[in-house]
Amino acid sequence: MLKPGDVILASVQFTDTAEVKVRPAVVLFEELGNVVIAGITSNPQMKGIPLTKKEGAVKDSVIKLNYIFTISHEMANKVVFHLSKEKKQLIFNELCKRLSKLSSN
C-alpha cells in the first residue's frame, strides 16, 4: 500500500507522445487501485516545490503540482523514499491554494 508523500518510480505516459517512461513522482493518495501522483523533474527551470538531494532525491529536483495524473497501482514500480512532514504540508498548502479558486464565484 502506497502512502501520501511516498516518492516513487512510476511508469507514466506523456501527454505529447504515446511513449511510456519510468519517472519519479510523489504519491498524493491511493484509492481503489488508482494512484494520484504529482510528477517530479530534475529541470531546475520548472516551477514547483524544490526537492533536494539532502531530502532523498537522486538530483536536486522540482515537484510539479501542475503535472498531476492518475496511474494504476501496477504502474508504481518502487518506493524510493518518503517526504518529510514539512514537505508534505507544503504540498498540501500549495494544492489548497490552487484549488480554493474552485469555491470562488
DRENBA-36130 format. One record per atom (N, C-alpha, C, O): residue in three letters; atom name; x negated, y negated, z negated. Coordinates in nm, 4 decimals, decimal comma, padded with zeros to 6 digits. Layout:
# DRENBA-36130
  res  atom         X         Y         Z
  ALA    CA         X         Y         Z
...
END
This chain:
# DRENBA-36130
  res  atom         X         Y         Z
  MET     N  -00,0845   00,1186   00,0000
  MET    CA   00,0000   00,0000   00,0000
  MET     C  -00,0887  -00,1245   00,0000
  MET     O  -00,1749  -00,1409  -00,0863
  LEU     N  -00,0664  -00,2100   00,0963
  LEU    CA  -00,1421  -00,3349   00,1035
  LEU     C  -00,0817  -00,4358   00,0078
  LEU     O   00,0380  -00,4331  -00,0207
  LYS     N  -00,1679  -00,5264  -00,0422
  LYS    CA  -00,1230  -00,6272  -00,1360
  LYS     C  -00,1447  -00,7658  -00,0767
  LYS     O  -00,2391  -00,7860  -00,0003
  PRO     N  -00,0573  -00,8630  -00,1111
  PRO    CA  -00,0804  -01,0003  -00,0675
  PRO     C  -00,2197  -01,0459  -00,1123
  PRO     O  -00,2587  -01,0288  -00,2278
  GLY     N  -00,2930  -01,1040  -00,0177
  GLY    CA  -00,4285  -01,1500  -00,0473
  GLY     C  -00,5355  -01,0525  -00,0045
  GLY     O  -00,6539  -01,0860  -00,0086
  ASP     N  -00,4973  -00,9316   00,0370
  ASP    CA  -00,5964  -00,8395   00,0929
  ASP     C  -00,6467  -00,8954   00,2253
  ASP     O  -00,5676  -00,9383   00,3093
  VAL     N  -00,7765  -00,8949   00,2435
  VAL    CA  -00,8350  -00,9283   00,3738
  VAL     C  -00,8611  -00,7946   00,4417
  VAL     O  -00,9336  -00,7094   00,3903
  ILE     N  -00,7999  -00,7789   00,5584
  ILE    CA  -00,8057  -00,6509   00,6283
  ILE     C  -00,8660  -00,6666   00,7674
  ILE     O  -00,8770  -00,7771   00,8205
  LEU     N  -00,9038  -00,5550   00,8236
  LEU    CA  -00,9335  -00,5485   00,9660
  LEU     C  -00,8096  -00,4881   01,0292
  LEU     O  -00,7638  -00,3816   00,9879
  ALA     N  -00,7548  -00,5566   01,1301
  ALA    CA  -00,6295  -00,5134   01,1904
  ALA     C  -00,6398  -00,5140   01,3419
  ALA     O  -00,7072  -00,5986   01,4006
  SER     N  -00,5726  -00,4193   01,4039
  SER    CA  -00,5616  -00,4171   01,5494
  SER     C  -00,4498  -00,5126   01,5879
  SER     O  -00,3340  -00,4919   01,5518
  VAL     N  -00,4853  -00,6172   01,6613
  VAL    CA  -00,3857  -00,7184   01,6985
  VAL     C  -00,3891  -00,7426   01,8489
  VAL     O  -00,4931  -00,7312   01,9138
  GLN     N  -00,2723  -00,7762   01,9019
  GLN    CA  -00,2614  -00,8119   02,0427
  GLN     C  -00,2569  -00,9631   02,0510
  GLN     O  -00,1821  -01,0283   01,9781
  PHE     N  -00,3367  -01,0179   02,1396
  PHE    CA  -00,3406  -01,1621   02,1558
  PHE     C  -00,2271  -01,2086   02,2458
  PHE     O  -00,1816  -01,1346   02,3330
  THR     N  -00,1818  -01,3309   02,2243
  THR    CA  -00,0679  -01,3829   02,2988
  THR     C  -00,1004  -01,4091   02,4454
  THR     O  -00,0111  -01,4063   02,5300
  ASP     N  -00,2268  -01,4344   02,4761
  ASP    CA  -00,2621  -01,4688   02,6137
  ASP     C  -00,3112  -01,3499   02,6957
  ASP     O  -00,3539  -01,3669   02,8099
  THR     N  -00,3054  -01,2300   02,6384
  THR    CA  -00,3505  -01,1102   02,7089
  THR     C  -00,2856  -00,9867   02,6476
  THR     O  -00,2361  -00,9919   02,5351
  ALA     N  -00,2857  -00,8784   02,7192
  ALA    CA  -00,2311  -00,7530   02,6659
  ALA     C  -00,3353  -00,6765   02,5859
  ALA     O  -00,3067  -00,5701   02,5309
  GLU     N  -00,4557  -00,7310   02,5798
  GLU    CA  -00,5663  -00,6642   02,5115
  GLU     C  -00,5445  -00,6606   02,3599
  GLU     O  -00,4976  -00,7575   02,3002
  VAL     N  -00,5790  -00,5485   02,3001
  VAL    CA  -00,5723  -00,5316   02,1550
  VAL     C  -00,7155  -00,5269   02,1023
  VAL     O  -00,7992  -00,4526   02,1535
  LYS     N  -00,7425  -00,6075   01,9991
  LYS    CA  -00,8752  -00,6114   01,9382
  LYS     C  -00,8622  -00,5993   01,7870
  LYS     O  -00,7579  -00,6306   01,7297
  VAL     N  -00,9684  -00,5541   01,7241
  VAL    CA  -00,9728  -00,5483   01,5779
  VAL     C  -01,0243  -00,6823   01,5282
  VAL     O  -01,1328  -00,7271   01,5654
  ARG     N  -00,9444  -00,7450   01,4434
  ARG    CA  -00,9775  -00,8774   01,3914
  ARG     C  -00,9471  -00,8836   01,2426
  ARG     O  -00,8619  -00,8093   01,1940
  PRO     N  -01,0156  -00,9713   01,1693
  PRO    CA  -00,9839  -00,9895   01,0274
  PRO     C  -00,8557  -01,0708   01,0109
  PRO     O  -00,8228  -01,1558   01,0936
  ALA     N  -00,7848  -01,0427   00,9025
  ALA    CA  -00,6611  -01,1139   00,8723
  ALA     C  -00,6326  -01,1039   00,7228
  ALA     O  -00,6845  -01,0161   00,6539
  VAL     N  -00,5491  -01,1955   00,6742
  VAL    CA  -00,5058  -01,1944   00,5345
  VAL     C  -00,3628  -01,1412   00,5293
  VAL     O  -00,2766  -01,1865   00,6045
  VAL     N  -00,3382  -01,0459   00,4412
  VAL    CA  -00,2030  -00,9946   00,4217
  VAL     C  -00,1227  -01,0977   00,3428
  VAL     O  -00,1625  -01,1392   00,2339
  LEU     N  -00,0082  -01,1387   00,3999
  LEU    CA   00,0828  -01,2280   00,3282
  LEU     C   00,1856  -01,1463   00,2511
  LEU     O   00,2127  -01,1735   00,1342
  PHE     N   00,2434  -01,0450   00,3180
  PHE    CA   00,3283  -00,9487   00,2495
  PHE     C   00,3519  -00,8284   00,3395
  PHE     O   00,3306  -00,8336   00,4606
  GLU     N   00,3967  -00,7196   00,2767
  GLU    CA   00,4288  -00,5971   00,3481
  GLU     C   00,5696  -00,5548   00,3084
  GLU     O   00,6069  -00,5589   00,1911
  GLU     N   00,6470  -00,5141   00,4089
  GLU    CA   00,7836  -00,4727   00,3815
  GLU     C   00,8295  -00,3732   00,4873
  GLU     O   00,8196  -00,4003   00,6069
  LEU     N   00,8792  -00,2593   00,4439
  LEU    CA   00,9355  -00,1580   00,5329
  LEU     C   00,8404  -00,1177   00,6456
  LEU     O   00,8828  -00,1009   00,7600
  GLY     N   00,7133  -00,1025   00,6134
  GLY    CA   00,6149  -00,0591   00,7122
  GLY     C   00,5624  -00,1689   00,8034
  GLY     O   00,4778  -00,1439   00,8892
  ASN     N   00,6126  -00,2903   00,7850
  ASN    CA   00,5628  -00,4047   00,8605
  ASN     C   00,4759  -00,4906   00,7701
  ASN     O   00,5057  -00,5084   00,6520
  VAL     N   00,3685  -00,5435   00,8266
  VAL    CA   00,2745  -00,6258   00,7506
  VAL     C   00,2667  -00,7629   00,8163
  VAL     O   00,2327  -00,7744   00,9340
  VAL     N   00,2983  -00,8666   00,7397
  VAL    CA   00,2885  -01,0035   00,7889
  VAL     C   00,1516  -01,0558   00,7490
  VAL     O   00,1145  -01,0549   00,6316
  ILE     N   00,0764  -01,1019   00,8503
  ILE    CA  -00,0626  -01,1430   00,8278
  ILE     C  -00,0902  -01,2803   00,8885
  ILE     O  -00,0189  -01,3271   00,9772
  ALA     N  -00,1952  -01,3423   00,8381
  ALA    CA  -00,2485  -01,4662   00,8960
  ALA     C  -00,3880  -01,4341   00,9478
  ALA     O  -00,4694  -01,3740   00,8777
  GLY     N  -00,4141  -01,4746   01,0700
  GLY    CA  -00,5428  -01,4462   01,1315
  GLY     C  -00,6572  -01,5233   01,0683
  GLY     O  -00,6381  -01,6291   01,0083
  ILE     N  -00,7751  -01,4683   01,0831
  ILE    CA  -00,8985  -01,5314   01,0348
  ILE     C  -00,9926  -01,5435   01,1532
  ILE     O  -01,0060  -01,4505   01,2327
  THR     N  -01,0581  -01,6592   01,1647
  THR    CA  -01,1556  -01,6801   01,2709
  THR     C  -01,2877  -01,7271   01,2110
  THR     O  -01,2906  -01,7914   01,1062
  SER     N  -01,3970  -01,6938   01,2793
  SER    CA  -01,5281  -01,7438   01,2360
  SER     C  -01,5631  -01,8733   01,3090
  SER     O  -01,6729  -01,9264   01,2920
  ASN     N  -01,4705  -01,9244   01,3901
  ASN    CA  -01,4915  -02,0513   01,4610
  ASN     C  -01,4669  -02,1668   01,3638
  ASN     O  -01,3523  -02,1920   01,3266
  PRO     N  -01,5717  -02,2369   01,3224
  PRO    CA  -01,5561  -02,3437   01,2230
  PRO     C  -01,4814  -02,4663   01,2757
  PRO     O  -01,4441  -02,5541   01,1979
  GLN     N  -01,4595  -02,4729   01,4068
  GLN    CA  -01,3874  -02,5864   01,4662
  GLN     C  -01,2358  -02,5743   01,4471
  GLN     O  -01,1631  -02,6725   01,4626
  MET     N  -01,1888  -02,4549   01,4137
  MET    CA  -01,0451  -02,4320   01,3973
  MET     C  -00,9969  -02,4925   01,2658
  MET     O  -01,0710  -02,4987   01,1678
  LYS     N  -00,8710  -02,5369   01,2657
  LYS    CA  -00,8098  -02,5894   01,1435
  LYS     C  -00,7575  -02,4738   01,0605
  LYS     O  -00,7117  -02,3728   01,1139
  GLY     N  -00,7649  -02,4898   00,9296
  GLY    CA  -00,7141  -02,3878   00,8396
  GLY     C  -00,7805  -02,3953   00,7042
  GLY     O  -00,8394  -02,4971   00,6676
  ILE     N  -00,7703  -02,2869   00,6305
  ILE    CA  -00,8259  -02,2800   00,4952
  ILE     C  -00,9624  -02,2129   00,5018
  ILE     O  -00,9737  -02,1002   00,5501
  PRO     N  -01,0656  -02,2806   00,4540
  PRO    CA  -01,2002  -02,2226   00,4592
  PRO     C  -01,2114  -02,0943   00,3769
  PRO     O  -01,1510  -02,0806   00,2706
  LEU     N  -01,2905  -02,0011   00,4295
  LEU    CA  -01,3192  -01,8747   00,3624
  LEU     C  -01,4684  -01,8501   00,3786
  LEU     O  -01,5174  -01,8367   00,4907
  THR     N  -01,5407  -01,8440   00,2679
  THR    CA  -01,6863  -01,8383   00,2738
  THR     C  -01,7415  -01,6970   00,2553
  THR     O  -01,6719  -01,6058   00,2107
  LYS     N  -01,8688  -01,6827   00,2910
  LYS    CA  -01,9379  -01,5553   00,2669
  LYS     C  -01,9410  -01,5248   00,1174
  LYS     O  -01,9301  -01,4092   00,0767
  LYS     N  -01,9559  -01,6283   00,0369
  LYS    CA  -01,9596  -01,6115  -00,1086
  LYS     C  -01,8293  -01,5492  -00,1605
  LYS     O  -01,8288  -01,4794  -00,2619
  GLU     N  -01,7184  -01,5756  -00,0891
  GLU    CA  -01,5883  -01,5211  -00,1291
  GLU     C  -01,5673  -01,3777  -00,0785
  GLU     O  -01,4730  -01,3101  -00,1196
  GLY     N  -01,6560  -01,3321   00,0110
  GLY    CA  -01,6455  -01,1960   00,0606
  GLY     C  -01,6427  -01,1826   00,2114
  GLY     O  -01,6554  -01,0719   00,2638
  ALA     N  -01,6263  -01,2937   00,2826
  ALA    CA  -01,6216  -01,2890   00,4288
  ALA     C  -01,7588  -01,2511   00,4849
  ALA     O  -01,8616  -01,2823   00,4250
  VAL     N  -01,7598  -01,1841   00,5993
  VAL    CA  -01,8852  -01,1472   00,6652
  VAL     C  -01,9573  -01,2734   00,7129
  VAL     O  -02,0799  -01,2822   00,7060
  LYS     N  -01,8802  -01,3706   00,7610
  LYS    CA  -01,9313  -01,5014   00,8046
  LYS     C  -01,8408  -01,6075   00,7444
  LYS     O  -01,7253  -01,5799   00,7119
  ASP     N  -01,8929  -01,7293   00,7292
  ASP    CA  -01,8046  -01,8387   00,6907
  ASP     C  -01,6946  -01,8461   00,7961
  ASP     O  -01,7224  -01,8455   00,9161
  SER     N  -01,5694  -01,8530   00,7507
  SER    CA  -01,4547  -01,8391   00,8400
  SER     C  -01,3442  -01,9366   00,8026
  SER     O  -01,3589  -02,0187   00,7121
  VAL     N  -01,2324  -01,9253   00,8753
  VAL    CA  -01,1155  -02,0090   00,8528
  VAL     C  -00,9907  -01,9205   00,8594
  VAL     O  -00,9729  -01,8437   00,9539
  ILE     N  -00,9048  -01,9323   00,7582
  ILE    CA  -00,7755  -01,8646   00,7604
  ILE     C  -00,6810  -01,9548   00,8382
  ILE     O  -00,6597  -02,0702   00,8009
  LYS     N  -00,6242  -01,9023   00,9465
  LYS    CA  -00,5411  -01,9819   01,0366
  LYS     C  -00,3929  -01,9593   01,0046
  LYS     O  -00,3341  -01,8587   01,0445
  LEU     N  -00,3342  -02,0542   00,9325
  LEU    CA  -00,1936  -02,0408   00,8966
  LEU     C  -00,1005  -02,0743   01,0128
  LEU     O   00,0213  -02,0613   01,0005
  ASN     N  -00,1565  -02,1171   01,1242
  ASN    CA  -00,0760  -02,1371   01,2445
  ASN     C  -00,0799  -02,0121   01,3327
  ASN     O  -00,0288  -02,0139   01,4447
  TYR     N  -00,1394  -01,9048   01,2836
  TYR    CA  -00,1534  -01,7792   01,3569
  TYR     C  -00,1041  -01,6657   01,2680
  TYR     O  -00,1819  -01,5826   01,2211
  ILE     N   00,0285  -01,6646   01,2459
  ILE    CA   00,0924  -01,5656   01,1594
  ILE     C   00,1721  -01,4706   01,2474
  ILE     O   00,2457  -01,5132   01,3363
  PHE     N   00,1567  -01,3425   01,2216
  PHE    CA   00,2310  -01,2444   01,3004
  PHE     C   00,2520  -01,1177   01,2198
  PHE     O   00,1974  -01,1012   01,1107
  THR     N   00,3324  -01,0283   01,2762
  THR    CA   00,3667  -00,9027   01,2108
  THR     C   00,3041  -00,7860   01,2863
  THR     O   00,3097  -00,7786   01,4090
  ILE     N   00,2448  -00,6959   01,2100
  ILE    CA   00,1902  -00,5730   01,2683
  ILE     C   00,2514  -00,4548   01,1940
  ILE     O   00,3052  -00,4711   01,0845
  SER     N   00,2434  -00,3376   01,2524
  SER    CA   00,2863  -00,2176   01,1803
  SER     C   00,1762  -00,1804   01,0809
  SER     O   00,0594  -00,2140   01,1003
  HIS     N   00,2149  -00,1116   00,9760
  HIS    CA   00,1175  -00,0703   00,8742
  HIS     C   00,0033   00,0107   00,9364
  HIS     O  -00,1108   00,0024   00,8910
  GLU     N   00,0340   00,0884   01,0395
  GLU    CA  -00,0669   00,1717   01,1050
  GLU     C  -00,1758   00,0889   01,1745
  GLU     O  -00,2849   00,1395   01,2005
  MET     N  -00,1464  -00,0377   01,2043
  MET    CA  -00,2450  -00,1235   01,2717
  MET     C  -00,3415  -00,1885   01,1734
  MET     O  -00,4380  -00,2528   01,2148
  ALA     N  -00,3169  -00,1726   01,0448
  ALA    CA  -00,4082  -00,2218   00,9416
  ALA     C  -00,5146  -00,1154   00,9208
  ALA     O  -00,4876  -00,0105   00,8623
  ASN     N  -00,6350  -00,1423   00,9684
  ASN    CA  -00,7398  -00,0409   00,9707
  ASN     C  -00,8118  -00,0227   00,8378
  ASN     O  -00,8432   00,0900   00,7996
  LYS     N  -00,8383  -00,1315   00,7672
  LYS    CA  -00,9243  -00,1218   00,6491
  LYS     C  -00,9120  -00,2485   00,5646
  LYS     O  -00,9057  -00,3589   00,6187
  VAL     N  -00,9087  -00,2329   00,4328
  VAL    CA  -00,9157  -00,3482   00,3419
  VAL     C  -01,0631  -00,3791   00,3206
  VAL     O  -01,1409  -00,2914   00,2831
  VAL     N  -01,1011  -00,5045   00,3449
  VAL    CA  -01,2411  -00,5457   00,3334
  VAL     C  -01,2693  -00,6037   00,1947
  VAL     O  -01,3692  -00,5687   00,1318
  PHE     N  -01,1817  -00,6921   00,1471
  PHE    CA  -01,1920  -00,7479   00,0122
  PHE     C  -01,0595  -00,8132  -00,0220
  PHE     O  -00,9677  -00,8155   00,0599
  HIS     N  -01,0495  -00,8664  -00,1429
  HIS    CA  -00,9266  -00,9300  -00,1893
  HIS     C  -00,9561  -01,0751  -00,2251
  HIS     O  -01,0578  -01,1051  -00,2877
  LEU     N  -00,8667  -01,1644  -00,1851
  LEU    CA  -00,8853  -01,3067  -00,2148
  LEU     C  -00,8673  -01,3353  -00,3637
  LEU     O  -00,7969  -01,2636  -00,4347
  SER     N  -00,9321  -01,4408  -00,4080
  SER    CA  -00,9174  -01,4849  -00,5471
  SER     C  -00,7765  -01,5399  -00,5694
  SER     O  -00,7061  -01,5752  -00,4748
  LYS     N  -00,7377  -01,5463  -00,6946
  LYS    CA  -00,6081  -01,6036  -00,7315
  LYS     C  -00,5975  -01,7476  -00,6808
  LYS     O  -00,4921  -01,7901  -00,6335
  GLU     N  -00,7068  -01,8211  -00,6911
  GLU    CA  -00,7078  -01,9619  -00,6480
  GLU     C  -00,6884  -01,9740  -00,4969
  GLU     O  -00,6158  -02,0620  -00,4507
  LYS     N  -00,7523  -01,8868  -00,4201
  LYS    CA  -00,7398  -01,8922  -00,2742
  LYS     C  -00,5979  -01,8528  -00,2322
  LYS     O  -00,5410  -01,9126  -00,1408
  LYS     N  -00,5413  -01,7521  -00,2992
  LYS    CA  -00,4033  -01,7125  -00,2694
  LYS     C  -00,3074  -01,8274  -00,2998
  LYS     O  -00,2128  -01,8505  -00,2245
  GLN     N  -00,3308  -01,8990  -00,4089
  GLN    CA  -00,2456  -02,0130  -00,4448
  GLN     C  -00,2569  -02,1229  -00,3402
  GLN     O  -00,1574  -02,1873  -00,3070
  LEU     N  -00,3768  -02,1447  -00,2881
  LEU    CA  -00,3978  -02,2450  -00,1840
  LEU     C  -00,3181  -02,2093  -00,0573
  LEU     O  -00,2563  -02,2964   00,0039
  ILE     N  -00,3199  -02,0825  -00,0191
  ILE    CA  -00,2422  -02,0362   00,0966
  ILE     C  -00,0933  -02,0566   00,0702
  ILE     O  -00,0213  -02,1074   00,1561
  PHE     N  -00,0475  -02,0175  -00,0475
  PHE    CA   00,0930  -02,0342  -00,0837
  PHE     C   00,1349  -02,1805  -00,0748
  PHE     O   00,2374  -02,2129  -00,0149
  ASN     N   00,0549  -02,2687  -00,1348
  ASN    CA   00,0881  -02,4116  -00,1343
  ASN     C   00,0948  -02,4675   00,0076
  ASN     O   00,1850  -02,5447   00,0403
  GLU     N  -00,0003  -02,4286   00,0911
  GLU    CA  -00,0043  -02,4781   00,2283
  GLU     C   00,1149  -02,4260   00,3087
  GLU     O   00,1743  -02,5007   00,3865
  LEU     N   00,1499  -02,3001   00,2909
  LEU    CA   00,2671  -02,2455   00,3604
  LEU     C   00,3958  -02,3133   00,3134
  LEU     O   00,4827  -02,3437   00,3952
  CYS     N   00,4091  -02,3371   00,1830
  CYS    CA   00,5272  -02,4057   00,1308
  CYS     C   00,5394  -02,5458   00,1882
  CYS     O   00,6487  -02,5905   00,2231
  LYS     N   00,4271  -02,6142   00,1977
  LYS    CA   00,4270  -02,7495   00,2525
  LYS     C   00,4763  -02,7472   00,3979
  LYS     O   00,5571  -02,8313   00,4371
  ARG     N   00,4293  -02,6538   00,4752
  ARG    CA   00,4709  -02,6442   00,6154
  ARG     C   00,6166  -02,6004   00,6296
  ARG     O   00,6892  -02,6518   00,7146
  LEU     N   00,6592  -02,5049   00,5457
  LEU    CA   00,7950  -02,4532   00,5549
  LEU     C   00,8991  -02,5473   00,4941
  LEU     O   01,0181  -02,5329   00,5220
  SER     N   00,8568  -02,6426   00,4121
  SER    CA   00,9513  -02,7350   00,3495
  SER     C   01,0245  -02,8181   00,4541
  SER     O   01,1320  -02,8715   00,4267
  LYS     N   00,9679  -02,8294   00,5721
  LYS    CA   01,0330  -02,9048   00,6801
  LYS     C   01,1608  -02,8362   00,7277
  LYS     O   01,2453  -02,8994   00,7911
  LEU     N   01,1752  -02,7068   00,6972
  LEU    CA   01,2981  -02,6346   00,7320
  LEU     C   01,4177  -02,6866   00,6532
  LEU     O   01,5305  -02,6834   00,7026
  SER     N   01,3942  -02,7343   00,5311
  SER    CA   01,5041  -02,7770   00,4450
  SER     C   01,5407  -02,9235   00,4631
  SER     O   01,6418  -02,9686   00,4092
  SER     N   01,4609  -02,9983   00,5375
  SER    CA   01,4932  -03,1406   00,5566
  SER     C   01,5852  -03,1581   00,6761
  SER     O   01,5797  -03,0807   00,7716
  ASN     N   01,6679  -03,2578   00,6704
  ASN    CA   01,7627  -03,2840   00,7806
  ASN     C   01,7191  -03,3996   00,8662
  ASN     O   01,7875  -03,4342   00,9625
END
